[in-house]
């Protein structure tokens, strides 16, 4: 589900750059055209993802080895989430339009509150997630609780790479190079899936934490290398255009 959601949210983030450019130029007609085309195209894509996902639920449940006793509720849950993909896209598209059309002061305030929210998310989401995770494990018994603690201890080592990677992704989104965050996210999620499948038999739940960490490290390095390459290329280009060169 994260892969589908990231794809749609990433697409809206990229489209918001086009919105901002059109709004900045005062090209109202261009802005309307971009929004209309994005709206129609995005609905078609999200509907396709939803339909394809629902049709392949059986295969998905088999690949992720869902226990037979849980297949029915899992399929219902995933079907409901998949049906909501078009609404998810429309929400994020409209949100992107509103952000891009704000005045500079509002835009600055929005950026500041997002940074503040990012900082606060460490405590807020971490507390909520830990409470649910530990509560379920505690109810399942001491063995599950120990596995949960091991998972959290291992994955917490890699959190820095998660936040670093997201910062690079935000940079590329901001300059309109949305294909770079998409390529990095798609490949790192694929890596996480492959590593989890290969290690789950030997390491259990800890394999998921290790796979996530490896994926975050890969994405951070991938985006850092591209960022460095772009910086060097621009620096060389500026020197070549200087008088006398």
N, C-alpha and C positions, 0 to 999 in steps of 0.2 A: 504494500500500500504506500509506503514511503516513496518508492520509486515513481509511482504515478503522480503522487502529490508534489514531489520535488520538481517533476517535469512541468506540471502546470504552473506552479508558483514561479519557477525559473523563467518560463515563457512570459508570464505577466511582468516580471521584473525587467526582462529585456524590452518588452513592448512599452513599459513606462519611460524608457530612454527616448523612444520615438515620440511619445506624448510630450515629453519635456522639450525636445528639440522643436517640435511644431508649435508648442505654446510659446516658447521663447522667441520664435520668429514672428509670432502674431499671425500664423497661417491657420486660421480657424477652419477653413475648408479642408486643408490637409489633415488637421487634427480629427475632424469628423470622419474623413475617409479611412484614416488609420484605425480609429476606434471601430467603425463598422466592419471593416475587413477582419480585424482581430477578433471581434465578437463572433462573427459567423464561422471563421476558420477554427477558432478555439472550441466552439460548441461542437463542431463536427468531430474534431480530434478527441475531445473528452468523451463524447458519446461513443466513438469507436473504441476507446480504451475501456469504457464501462462495459460495452457489449462483449468485447473480446475477453475481458477479465471474467465476466460472469460465465461465458461459455467454457472457459478453461479452468473453472474452479476445481473440478475433479482432478485434473492434472496437477494443479498447484498444491492441493492437499496431499497428493501422493508424493510429490517432490520434497515437500517440507516434513513429510512423515507425521502427519496429524494422526493421533490415536483414533481408532475406529469409533470409540465412544464419544469423541468430540467433533467428528466430521460434520454432523448435522448443524450444531450451533455455530461452528466456524464458518460454514458455507453461508448461513443466513447472515452472520455478521459482515462477512466480506461482500456479500451481494448488496447489502444496505449501503455500505461505504462506497462501493463502486457506482451505485446509482446516484450517489451524491457528487460525483466528480464534475458534471456540468455546472452544478450550483457552486462548487468550489472555485471553478475557473471564473465564472461570472463575478463572484464576490471579489476575487483577487484582481480581476481586470478593472472593475469599477474603483477599487481601492487605489490601484496604480494611477488611474485617470485623475482622481481627486488629489493625490499627492503631487502629481506633475503640474497641476493647474494652480497650486497654492502660491501665495505671494512669498517673496524671499524670506520675510520675517517668519511667516508660518512654516515655511519649509525648513528654516534653521531650527525652529522650535521642535518640529517633528524629528529632525535628525538628532537633536539633543536628547529628547525623550526616548528615542530608540536606543541610544547609547546607554542611557540610564537604565532602561528596561533590560538591556543585555547584562549590565552589571548586577542588577537585582535578581535576574533569573537564576543565578548561581544558588541563591538561598531559597527562593520561592519554589521553583520547579524541582530543585534537588530535594527539598524537604518532602514535597508531595509525592514524588516518585519513590523515594526511599520508604516512606510510610506504607504505601500500597505494596511495594515489592516485599518488604520485610513482613508486613502483616499477612500476606498470602503464604509466604514461606513458613512463618511461625505456625499458622493454622495447619499446614501440611506436615509438620513434624520437624524434629531436630536435624534430620539429614538434609531436608530441603532448605532449612535455614542456613546451615553451614555452606551449602552450595551457593546460596544467594550472597552470603557475605564474601565468599571467594570471588564471585563474579564482580561485585562492586569494588573490591580491593584492586582487582586486576585492571578493570576498565578505567578506573579513576586515574591510573598512571598515564593514560593517553588523552585525557581531557584537553590538555594544552594544545595538542595537535588538532583536535576538533575545532577549537576556537580560532586557532591560527588559520586553518584551512577556510573557515567561513569568512575570515577577514579578507583573504585573497579573492575568494569568490565574489564578495561584495565589491571589491575594487574593479574586477573585470566587468561585473554587471553595470557598475557606474559609468564606465567608459564605453559601454555599448558592445563589448566583446562577449555577448552572452553565450556564444557557442563554447567558449573555454570552460566556464563553470559547469555547463551541461555535460561536456565530455569528461571532465574530471569526476563529477558526481556519478555519472553512469558507470564509468570504469571502476570507481572505488567501491560502489555498491556491488558490482559484479564480483570483484575480488573478495569482498566480505562473504558473499554467498558461497563461493567456491571454497574458501578456507574453512568456513563453518562446516560444510558438508564433508570435507576431508578429515577434520579433526574431531568431530562430534563424538565418534565412537570411543576415542582414546581419552579425551579431555572433558567430555560432558558439557555443562553450561559454560565453563571457563573458555571453551573454544570460541564461543560467540563473542566474548569480551576481547579475546586475542585477535579475532578476525576484524572486529570493529576498529581496534587500535591500529592494526596493520593498514586498514583502509584509510584511516585518517592520516597516518604518516605518509602514505603514498600520495594522497590528494594534496597535502601540504607541500611536499617536494615538487610534485607536478606543477602546481600553480606558482610556486616560488621560482622555479626554473624559467617558466614562461614570463613571469614578471621581470626577472633579471634580464632576459633576452630582449624584452621590449624596451627596458630602460637603456640598455647599451645601444640598441639600434637607434633610438631617438637621439641619444647623445652624439653618436657618430654622424647622424643626419644633420644635426644643428651645426657641428663643426665644419662640415663640408659646405654649408651655405654661408658661412661667415666671409666677409670681404677679404680678398687676398688669397683665398684658398681655391 
